[in-house]
Amino acid sequence: MSKKYWWLGGIIIIILAVLVVGKAVFHSAPSSIAAEPTVRIAYLPVAQALPLYVALERGYFKQAGINVAPISFNDPSQIINAVLSGQVDFGAPSTASGITAVSDSKKPGSLQIFALQGSDKQNPSDAILVRADSAMQSIQDLRGKKIATLPGIQWQTIATHILAQNNLSIGRDVTLVPLALPLQGPALKSGQVDALLTIEPAVTVNVHSGDARILAEEPALADIANPFYPAVGVVNSSFAAAHPELAQKIIAILGRATSDIEQNPSSTRPYLVKYASLTPTLADIVPLPIFRMYDNWSASDLSALQKFFDLFYAYKVIDQPVSAAALLWHAPSSSYAVSNSHQ
């Protein structure tokens, strides 16, 4: 190399040094900055999961930089099994609260409840339906009939209790048929079953179609608790322990979505078309449940949930009582505040 271009060799050396250092920094970055995992959230495609639909459609997770994978199930038992096994991290509002209690009795501390969904006289969410042309007039008329309910121990136990209050016994007087929500209406219409003990939106869908009428509205309110909380939002305790701030961010976002529903429910109803497979007309008229986040439930809410949990001990589904208070979510002290997500 001539003296005229002596400086060129120095520049080349500098460029090579920068490339080597840059490559080293690039390859070392992932080990020092751990990416947050994709959060898997299971849900039942019903009105109780509306907070999840709102958060997804309004981009609240994306705004917080969180990747979420919503996973739909038609069987309530499958949601809890997926959360317990770690296949999913959260059970969105719509997770069966009774199955949560049963699961806690088998694996204490595995789940934490951060939300309640339920019904009262102003917010009906379940009913016993019969065909529109049925001659039945009361629950006692179900003797000798087939009744469909959601699969799983929760609705089997609810049905057992409601029927017992009317001097009917499953097996002896009534046949119980577990059916996923999409199958219930067709089974009633075709005569495969004589009645449905079901939840919204199946109640509104089947009554509005003219195929069914209500035999008994909200029997659980009278026979179990008022308000009645058959659905909850849960988080896998291991996930929450491993990712405390991320778990609290997710819960805070669902709290923000719940506030949206409370403040302007009509603006959130259209999301039921996409996620609960309703027509726009049905989405406008289906009753919405009571929504309660962990920072907004009262002593009476907790008492109502406990009454439902006690039912599973009374019918020997579990060997010992389960404390509802022991399952409640407690936000980490250093976690993302709920109020932050509302701003």
C-alpha positions as CSV (number, residue, x, y, z in Angstrom):
1,M,0.0,0.0,0.0
2,S,1.4,3.4,-1.0
3,K,2.0,6.1,1.5
4,K,-0.6,8.2,-0.3
5,Y,-3.3,5.8,0.9
6,W,-1.8,4.8,4.3
7,W,-4.9,6.2,6.1
8,L,-7.2,3.7,4.2
9,G,-5.8,0.7,6.1
10,G,-6.6,2.4,9.4
11,I,-10.2,3.0,8.4
12,I,-10.7,-0.6,7.4
13,I,-9.3,-1.8,10.7
14,I,-11.8,0.5,12.6
15,I,-14.7,-0.7,10.5
16,L,-13.9,-4.3,11.1
17,A,-13.6,-3.7,14.8
18,V,-17.0,-2.0,14.9
19,L,-18.6,-4.9,13.0
20,V,-17.1,-7.4,15.4
21,V,-18.2,-5.5,18.5
22,G,-21.6,-4.9,17.1
23,K,-22.1,-8.6,16.3
24,A,-21.1,-9.5,19.8
25,V,-23.6,-7.1,21.3
26,F,-26.4,-8.3,19.0
27,H,-25.8,-11.9,20.0
28,S,-25.6,-11.2,23.7
29,A,-28.8,-9.1,23.9
30,P,-31.3,-11.9,24.2
31,S,-29.5,-13.4,27.2
32,S,-29.7,-10.2,29.1
33,I,-33.2,-9.0,28.1
34,A,-35.7,-11.8,28.5
35,A,-38.8,-11.4,26.3
36,E,-42.2,-11.6,28.0
37,P,-44.1,-14.8,27.0
38,T,-47.2,-15.0,24.9
39,V,-50.0,-15.1,27.5
40,R,-52.6,-17.9,26.7
41,I,-56.1,-17.1,27.9
42,A,-58.9,-19.7,27.7
43,Y,-62.5,-18.7,27.5
44,L,-66.0,-20.1,27.1
45,P,-67.8,-18.3,24.1
46,V,-70.5,-16.8,26.3
47,A,-71.5,-13.3,27.6
48,Q,-69.5,-13.9,30.8
49,A,-66.2,-13.5,28.8
50,L,-67.1,-10.1,27.5
51,P,-64.2,-8.3,29.3
52,L,-61.8,-10.4,27.3
53,Y,-63.5,-9.6,24.0
54,V,-63.4,-5.9,24.9
55,A,-59.7,-5.9,25.8
56,L,-58.9,-7.8,22.6
57,E,-61.0,-5.6,20.2
58,R,-59.9,-2.3,21.7
59,G,-56.3,-3.2,21.6
60,Y,-55.6,-2.9,25.3
61,F,-53.1,-5.8,25.3
62,K,-51.3,-4.5,22.3
63,Q,-51.1,-1.0,23.9
64,A,-49.4,-2.6,26.9
65,G,-47.0,-4.5,24.7
66,I,-48.4,-7.9,25.6
67,N,-48.9,-10.8,23.2
68,V,-52.1,-12.7,24.0
69,A,-53.4,-15.9,22.5
70,P,-57.2,-16.4,23.2
71,I,-58.3,-20.0,23.1
72,S,-62.0,-21.0,23.0
73,F,-63.4,-24.0,24.7
74,N,-67.0,-25.4,24.7
75,D,-66.6,-27.5,27.8
76,P,-66.0,-25.7,31.2
77,S,-64.0,-28.6,32.6
78,Q,-61.5,-28.3,29.7
79,I,-60.7,-24.7,30.7
80,I,-59.8,-25.6,34.3
81,N,-57.8,-28.7,33.1
82,A,-55.9,-26.5,30.7
83,V,-55.1,-23.9,33.3
84,L,-54.0,-26.5,35.9
85,S,-51.8,-28.3,33.4
86,G,-50.1,-25.1,32.2
87,Q,-51.5,-25.4,28.7
88,V,-53.0,-21.9,29.3
89,D,-52.1,-19.2,31.8
90,F,-55.5,-17.7,32.5
91,G,-59.1,-18.7,32.5
92,A,-60.9,-15.6,31.4
93,P,-64.1,-14.5,33.1
94,S,-66.5,-17.4,32.1
95,T,-64.4,-20.1,33.9
96,A,-66.6,-22.3,36.0
97,S,-66.3,-21.3,39.7
98,G,-67.5,-24.6,41.0
99,I,-64.9,-26.6,39.1
100,T,-62.4,-24.1,40.4
101,A,-63.4,-25.0,43.9
102,V,-63.2,-28.8,43.1
103,S,-59.8,-28.3,41.6
104,D,-58.5,-26.4,44.6
105,S,-59.6,-29.2,46.9
106,K,-57.4,-31.6,44.8
107,K,-54.5,-29.2,44.2
108,P,-54.7,-26.4,46.9
109,G,-53.2,-23.1,45.8
110,S,-53.0,-23.9,42.1
111,L,-55.5,-21.3,41.1
112,Q,-56.3,-17.7,42.1
113,I,-59.6,-15.9,41.4
114,F,-59.5,-12.3,40.2
115,A,-63.0,-11.8,38.9
116,L,-66.6,-12.9,39.5
117,Q,-69.5,-13.1,37.0
118,G,-73.0,-13.9,38.0
119,S,-76.7,-13.1,38.1
120,D,-79.4,-11.5,40.2
121,K,-83.0,-10.6,39.4
122,Q,-81.9,-7.6,37.2
123,N,-79.2,-9.6,35.5
124,P,-80.5,-13.1,34.7
125,S,-78.1,-15.6,33.3
126,D,-79.6,-19.1,33.5
127,A,-82.9,-20.8,33.2
128,I,-84.7,-24.1,32.6
129,L,-86.1,-24.3,29.1
130,V,-88.6,-26.6,27.5
131,R,-89.9,-26.7,23.9
132,A,-92.4,-24.0,23.1
133,D,-95.2,-26.5,22.6
134,S,-94.5,-28.4,25.8
135,A,-97.3,-29.0,28.3
136,M,-94.9,-28.8,31.3
137,Q,-95.7,-26.0,33.7
138,S,-93.3,-26.6,36.6
139,I,-90.1,-28.2,37.6
140,Q,-92.0,-31.1,39.1
141,D,-93.3,-31.9,35.6
142,L,-89.7,-32.9,34.6
143,R,-90.2,-36.3,36.3
144,G,-89.3,-39.0,33.8
145,K,-87.7,-36.5,31.4
146,K,-84.2,-35.9,30.0
147,I,-82.5,-32.6,30.9
148,A,-79.4,-31.3,29.1
149,T,-76.8,-29.3,31.0
150,L,-73.3,-28.1,30.3
151,P,-70.7,-30.9,30.7
152,G,-68.8,-31.2,34.0
153,I,-69.4,-31.5,37.7
154,Q,-70.4,-27.9,38.2
155,W,-73.8,-28.1,36.3
156,Q,-74.3,-31.7,37.4
157,T,-74.2,-30.5,41.0
158,I,-76.3,-27.4,40.3
159,A,-78.9,-29.6,38.6
160,T,-78.8,-32.2,41.4
161,H,-79.5,-29.5,44.0
162,I,-82.3,-27.7,42.1
163,L,-84.1,-30.9,41.4
164,A,-83.7,-32.1,45.0
165,Q,-85.5,-28.9,46.1
166,N,-88.4,-30.1,44.0
167,N,-88.3,-33.7,45.3
168,L,-86.6,-35.1,42.1
169,S,-83.5,-37.2,41.9
170,I,-81.1,-37.6,39.0
171,G,-81.1,-41.2,37.9
172,R,-84.3,-42.2,39.7
173,D,-86.6,-39.4,38.4
174,V,-84.7,-37.5,35.8
175,T,-82.0,-38.3,33.3
176,L,-79.2,-35.8,33.0
177,V,-77.5,-35.3,29.6
178,P,-74.2,-33.3,29.4
179,L,-74.2,-31.2,26.2
180,A,-72.0,-28.4,25.0
181,L,-73.8,-25.1,24.4
182,P,-73.9,-25.3,20.6
183,L,-75.6,-28.8,20.8
184,Q,-78.3,-27.9,23.4
185,G,-80.7,-26.0,21.2
186,P,-80.8,-28.6,18.4
187,A,-81.2,-31.4,20.9
188,L,-84.2,-29.8,22.5
189,K,-85.8,-28.9,19.1
190,S,-85.3,-32.5,17.8
191,G,-86.7,-34.1,21.0
192,Q,-83.4,-35.8,22.0
193,V,-83.9,-34.0,25.4
194,D,-87.0,-32.6,27.0
195,A,-85.5,-29.6,28.8
196,L,-82.3,-27.5,29.1
197,L,-80.8,-26.2,32.3
198,T,-78.6,-23.7,30.5
199,I,-77.0,-20.2,30.5
200,E,-76.9,-17.1,28.4
201,P,-76.7,-16.6,25.5
202,A,-78.4,-20.1,24.9
203,V,-81.5,-18.9,26.9
204,T,-82.1,-15.9,24.7
205,V,-81.1,-17.7,21.4
206,N,-83.5,-20.6,21.9
207,V,-86.4,-18.5,23.2
208,H,-86.0,-15.8,20.5
209,S,-86.0,-18.5,17.8
210,G,-89.5,-19.6,19.0
211,D,-88.2,-23.1,19.7
212,A,-88.3,-22.9,23.5
213,R,-89.9,-21.1,26.4
214,I,-88.7,-20.6,30.0
215,L,-90.1,-23.1,32.5
216,A,-88.1,-21.7,35.4
217,E,-86.0,-18.5,35.4
218,E,-83.0,-18.3,37.6
219,P,-83.7,-21.3,39.8
220,A,-80.2,-21.0,41.3
221,L,-81.0,-17.6,42.8
222,A,-83.7,-19.1,45.0
223,D,-82.0,-22.5,45.7
224,I,-78.3,-21.6,46.0
225,A,-77.4,-17.9,46.5
226,N,-78.5,-14.4,45.5
227,P,-76.4,-13.1,43.7
228,F,-75.3,-16.3,42.1
229,Y,-71.7,-16.5,40.8
230,P,-71.2,-19.6,38.6
231,A,-68.3,-18.0,36.7
232,V,-65.0,-16.5,37.6
233,G,-61.7,-15.3,36.1
234,V,-58.7,-17.3,37.3
235,V,-54.9,-17.3,36.9
236,N,-52.5,-20.2,37.2
237,S,-50.6,-19.6,40.5
238,S,-47.3,-20.8,39.1
239,F,-47.6,-18.4,36.2
240,A,-48.4,-15.5,38.5
241,A,-45.4,-16.4,40.7
242,A,-43.1,-16.6,37.7
243,H,-44.4,-13.4,36.1
244,P,-46.0,-11.3,38.9
245,E,-46.0,-8.0,37.1
246,L,-47.2,-9.5,33.8
247,A,-50.0,-11.3,35.5
248,Q,-51.1,-8.1,37.2
249,K,-51.0,-6.2,33.9
250,I,-53.3,-8.8,32.4
251,I,-55.7,-8.5,35.3
252,A,-55.6,-4.7,35.2
253,I,-56.4,-4.7,31.5
254,L,-59.4,-7.0,32.1
255,G,-60.4,-4.6,34.9
256,R,-60.3,-1.7,32.5
257,A,-62.4,-3.6,30.0
258,T,-64.9,-4.4,32.8
259,S,-65.2,-0.7,33.6
260,D,-65.9,-0.1,29.9
261,I,-68.8,-2.6,30.1
262,E,-70.2,-1.0,33.2
263,Q,-69.9,2.6,31.9
264,N,-71.3,1.9,28.4
265,P,-72.6,-1.6,27.9
266,S,-74.2,-0.9,24.6
267,S,-70.8,-0.1,23.0
268,T,-69.4,-3.5,24.0
269,R,-72.3,-5.7,22.9
270,P,-71.2,-5.9,19.3
271,Y,-68.2,-8.0,20.3
272,L,-70.6,-10.8,21.2
273,V,-71.3,-11.2,17.5
274,K,-67.7,-12.2,16.8
275,Y,-66.9,-14.2,19.9
276,A,-70.2,-15.7,21.1
277,S,-71.6,-16.3,17.5
278,L,-74.6,-14.1,18.0
279,T,-76.6,-12.1,15.4
280,P,-76.5,-8.3,15.9
281,T,-80.1,-8.5,17.1
282,L,-79.4,-11.1,19.7
283,A,-76.2,-9.3,20.8
284,D,-78.4,-6.3,21.6
285,I,-80.9,-8.1,23.7
286,V,-79.0,-10.9,25.5
287,P,-78.8,-10.1,29.3
288,L,-75.3,-9.2,30.5
289,P,-74.1,-10.8,33.8
290,I,-72.9,-9.0,36.9
291,F,-69.1,-8.3,36.6
292,R,-66.9,-7.9,39.7
293,M,-63.2,-7.5,39.7
294,Y,-61.1,-8.5,42.8
295,D,-60.8,-4.9,44.0
296,N,-64.5,-4.3,43.8
297,W,-66.3,-7.2,45.4
298,S,-68.1,-6.9,48.7
299,A,-68.6,-9.2,51.7
300,S,-71.9,-10.3,50.3
301,D,-70.3,-11.2,47.0
302,L,-67.8,-13.4,48.8
303,S,-70.5,-14.9,51.0
304,A,-72.5,-15.8,47.8
305,L,-69.5,-17.5,46.3
306,Q,-68.9,-19.4,49.5
307,K,-72.5,-20.7,49.5
308,F,-71.9,-22.1,46.0
309,F,-68.6,-23.7,47.0
310,D,-70.3,-25.3,50.1
311,L,-72.7,-27.1,47.7
312,F,-69.9,-29.3,46.4
313,Y,-69.0,-30.4,50.0
314,A,-72.7,-31.0,50.8
315,Y,-73.1,-33.3,47.8
316,K,-69.8,-35.1,48.6
317,V,-68.1,-33.9,45.4
318,I,-65.2,-32.9,47.6
319,D,-64.0,-34.3,50.9
320,Q,-63.6,-31.0,52.8
321,P,-64.9,-27.5,52.5
322,V,-63.1,-25.0,50.3
323,S,-62.6,-21.4,51.4
324,A,-63.5,-18.9,48.8
325,A,-61.5,-16.2,50.5
326,A,-58.4,-18.4,50.3
327,L,-58.6,-18.4,46.5
328,L,-58.8,-14.7,46.0
329,W,-56.1,-12.9,44.0
330,H,-53.9,-10.6,45.9
331,A,-51.9,-8.2,43.7
332,P,-48.2,-8.1,44.3
333,S,-47.2,-4.9,46.1
334,S,-44.7,-3.8,43.4
335,S,-47.0,-4.7,40.5
336,Y,-48.6,-2.6,37.8
337,A,-51.4,-0.7,39.4
338,V,-55.0,-1.1,38.0
339,S,-55.4,2.7,37.9
340,N,-52.5,3.0,35.5
341,S,-54.3,1.0,32.9
342,H,-57.3,3.2,33.1
343,Q,-55.4,6.3,32.1
